[in-house]
Amino acid sequence: MSTKISKKWKTGIIFFIFVGFLMSMTFVQLPYFAFKPGSVNELSRRIVVSKGKSFEPAGEIHFTTIKQDASINGWEFLEGTFKDSVHLIDEESILGTRNRDENQTFNFELMRVSKSTAVAVALSHLGLDPYKATGIGIVAVEGPSKGNLTTSDVIVRVNGQDVFTDKDLIVQIRKFKPGDLIKLDVEQIDGSDLREISIQLGSREDDPSVAFLGISPQTRLEDNNDMPVNVLVNTGRIGGNSAGLALTLAVLDVLTPGELTGGLQIATTGTIDLEGNIGPIGGVEQKTITAREAGMDLFLVPENSFDKAIKHAGEMRIEGVSDLDDALQVLAQLGGNGDSLQLPKY
């Protein structure tokens, strides 16, 4: 009898341990983010042309996203450990010193900057100047300018001569000698509080014969509103900056006649800077799976991500590109007009 009771106790204990294990795996929250395949998002309908002509493309440029689980349990941790399509990253590596709300805000800001950069790159490629120089901002102050100028100031004239860029300022300062007194018209960054100040120039340490103002200049750039087109991009509640290349291509596609994609469905990922260089991104494996499962004809990735992406591409074509010109050339080879894009005449 005691043996039977002992067996029942053992069975009961094992059962409760098993139930406890299941509950702990289900309800425990681990300090990791899990990144999984997400979605492809067509961009042409997200581009709003409020000034100028727009053209509806036959093909489509898509940007890829990944699904981010910011709080995972034990089962999801096991899935990420053994499944290639899931990538686990520890919480500290993602958040740093930010909390989760701050991290979300940070990612929305990345997308905002990415959109404005993409529009600027697209317009520049089409021969437009999306920004105009309006004066010389100040990054640092030393020597003769210390106590006279601050990093909140912008120089707009030197001895009555307009200056718009840091190069303009250098040209003007080189007209003077150490010890000369110059007059600067200065305003606040927002254009307010215009005033005139006088500064006696010093001399450079490396060449005492050269006049020295004592600032680290940076050209102030403002949006150029005097253009034939005006473009906005609506990405909703999507954050991050990895859609830069996609956004640039989509703006080009919508603003120009003809078919940039050759009628194909194109997915892309990659950041882009103002020079058109395509930068690295995270989660390329998950994004490749996303594009493949969505039936994309081509997936453009940063050149240094190609080796990771090709492993998950299956029959989908993958191309690694280093800058906007590379991407346009690939599309031209597939039948698109990326090598002959032009704005319509206005």
MOURRA-V474555 format. One record per residue. N is the residue number from 1. PHI is phi as a letter, one per 20 degrees, with the letter a starting at -180 (999 if undefined). OMEGA is omega as a letter, one per 40 degrees, with the letter a starting at -180 (* if undefined). Layout:
# MOURRA-V474555
N/PHI/OMEGA
N/PHI/OMEGA
This chain:
# MOURRA-V474555
1/999/a
2/f/i
3/f/i
4/f/i
5/f/i
6/f/i
7/f/i
8/f/i
9/f/i
10/f/i
11/f/i
12/f/i
13/f/i
14/f/a
15/f/a
16/f/i
17/f/i
18/f/i
19/f/i
20/f/i
21/f/i
22/f/a
23/f/a
24/f/i
25/f/a
26/e/a
27/d/i
28/f/i
29/d/a
30/d/a
31/f/i
32/c/i
33/d/i
34/d/i
35/d/a
36/c/i
37/g/a
38/d/a
39/b/i
40/d/a
41/c/i
42/f/a
43/d/a
44/g/a
45/f/i
46/e/a
47/e/a
48/d/i
49/d/a
50/e/i
51/b/a
52/o/a
53/e/i
54/c/a
55/c/a
56/e/a
57/e/i
58/e/i
59/e/a
60/b/i
61/e/i
62/c/i
63/d/a
64/d/i
65/c/i
66/d/i
67/e/a
68/d/i
69/e/a
70/e/i
71/b/a
72/d/i
73/e/a
74/f/i
75/f/i
76/f/i
77/f/i
78/f/i
79/g/a
80/f/a
81/f/a
82/d/a
83/d/a
84/f/a
85/e/i
86/d/a
87/c/i
88/e/i
89/c/a
90/f/a
91/g/a
92/f/i
93/f/a
94/e/a
95/e/a
96/m/i
97/e/a
98/e/i
99/e/a
100/f/i
101/f/i
102/f/i
103/f/i
104/f/i
105/f/i
106/f/a
107/f/i
108/f/i
109/f/i
110/g/i
111/f/i
112/g/i
113/f/i
114/f/a
115/f/a
116/f/i
117/f/a
118/f/i
119/f/a
120/f/a
121/f/i
122/f/a
123/f/i
124/f/i
125/f/a
126/e/i
127/n/i
128/d/i
129/d/a
130/f/a
131/c/i
132/c/i
133/e/a
134/c/i
135/q/a
136/d/i
137/f/a
138/c/a
139/e/a
140/b/a
141/c/i
142/b/i
143/l/a
144/g/a
145/e/a
146/f/a
147/n/i
148/d/a
149/c/i
150/c/i
151/f/i
152/e/a
153/e/i
154/c/i
155/e/a
156/d/i
157/b/i
158/c/a
159/l/i
160/n/a
161/e/i
162/f/i
163/c/a
164/d/a
165/c/i
166/f/i
167/f/i
168/g/a
169/f/a
170/f/i
171/g/a
172/f/a
173/f/a
174/f/i
175/f/a
176/d/i
177/d/i
178/g/a
179/n/i
180/f/i
181/e/i
182/d/i
183/d/a
184/d/i
185/e/a
186/c/i
187/c/i
188/f/a
189/g/a
190/e/i
191/n/a
192/e/i
193/l/i
194/f/a
195/b/i
196/d/i
197/c/i
198/d/a
199/c/i
200/e/a
201/f/i
202/e/i
203/c/a
204/f/i
205/f/a
206/e/i
207/b/a
208/g/i
209/e/a
210/d/a
211/f/a
212/c/i
213/e/i
214/n/i
215/c/i
216/d/a
217/e/i
218/b/a
219/f/i
220/e/i
221/d/i
222/c/i
223/g/i
224/e/a
225/e/a
226/e/a
227/c/a
228/f/a
229/c/i
230/c/a
231/c/i
232/c/i
233/c/a
234/d/i
235/d/i
236/m/a
237/e/i
238/d/a
239/d/i
240/n/a
241/c/a
242/e/i
243/e/a
244/g/i
245/f/a
246/g/a
247/f/i
248/f/a
249/f/a
250/f/i
251/f/i
252/g/a
253/f/a
254/f/a
255/e/a
256/c/i
257/f/a
258/n/a
259/d/i
260/f/a
261/e/a
262/m/a
263/n/a
264/e/i
265/e/a
266/d/i
267/d/i
268/b/i
269/b/a
270/q/i
271/f/i
272/b/i
273/d/a
274/f/i
275/e/i
276/n/i
277/f/a
278/e/a
279/d/a
280/f/i
281/c/i
282/d/i
283/m/a
284/f/i
285/f/i
286/f/i
287/f/i
288/f/i
289/f/i
290/g/a
291/f/i
292/f/a
293/f/i
294/e/i
295/m/i
296/f/i
297/f/a
298/b/i
299/c/i
300/e/a
301/c/i
302/g/a
303/g/a
304/f/i
305/d/a
306/g/a
307/f/i
308/f/a
309/f/a
310/f/a
311/f/a
312/d/a
313/e/a
314/m/i
315/e/a
316/f/i
317/f/i
318/c/i
319/c/i
320/e/a
321/c/a
322/d/i
323/b/a
324/f/a
325/f/i
326/g/a
327/f/a
328/f/i
329/f/i
330/f/a
331/f/i
332/f/i
333/f/i
334/e/i
335/o/i
336/e/a
337/d/a
338/f/i
339/e/a
340/b/a
341/f/i
342/b/i
343/f/i
344/f/i
345/f/i
346/d/*
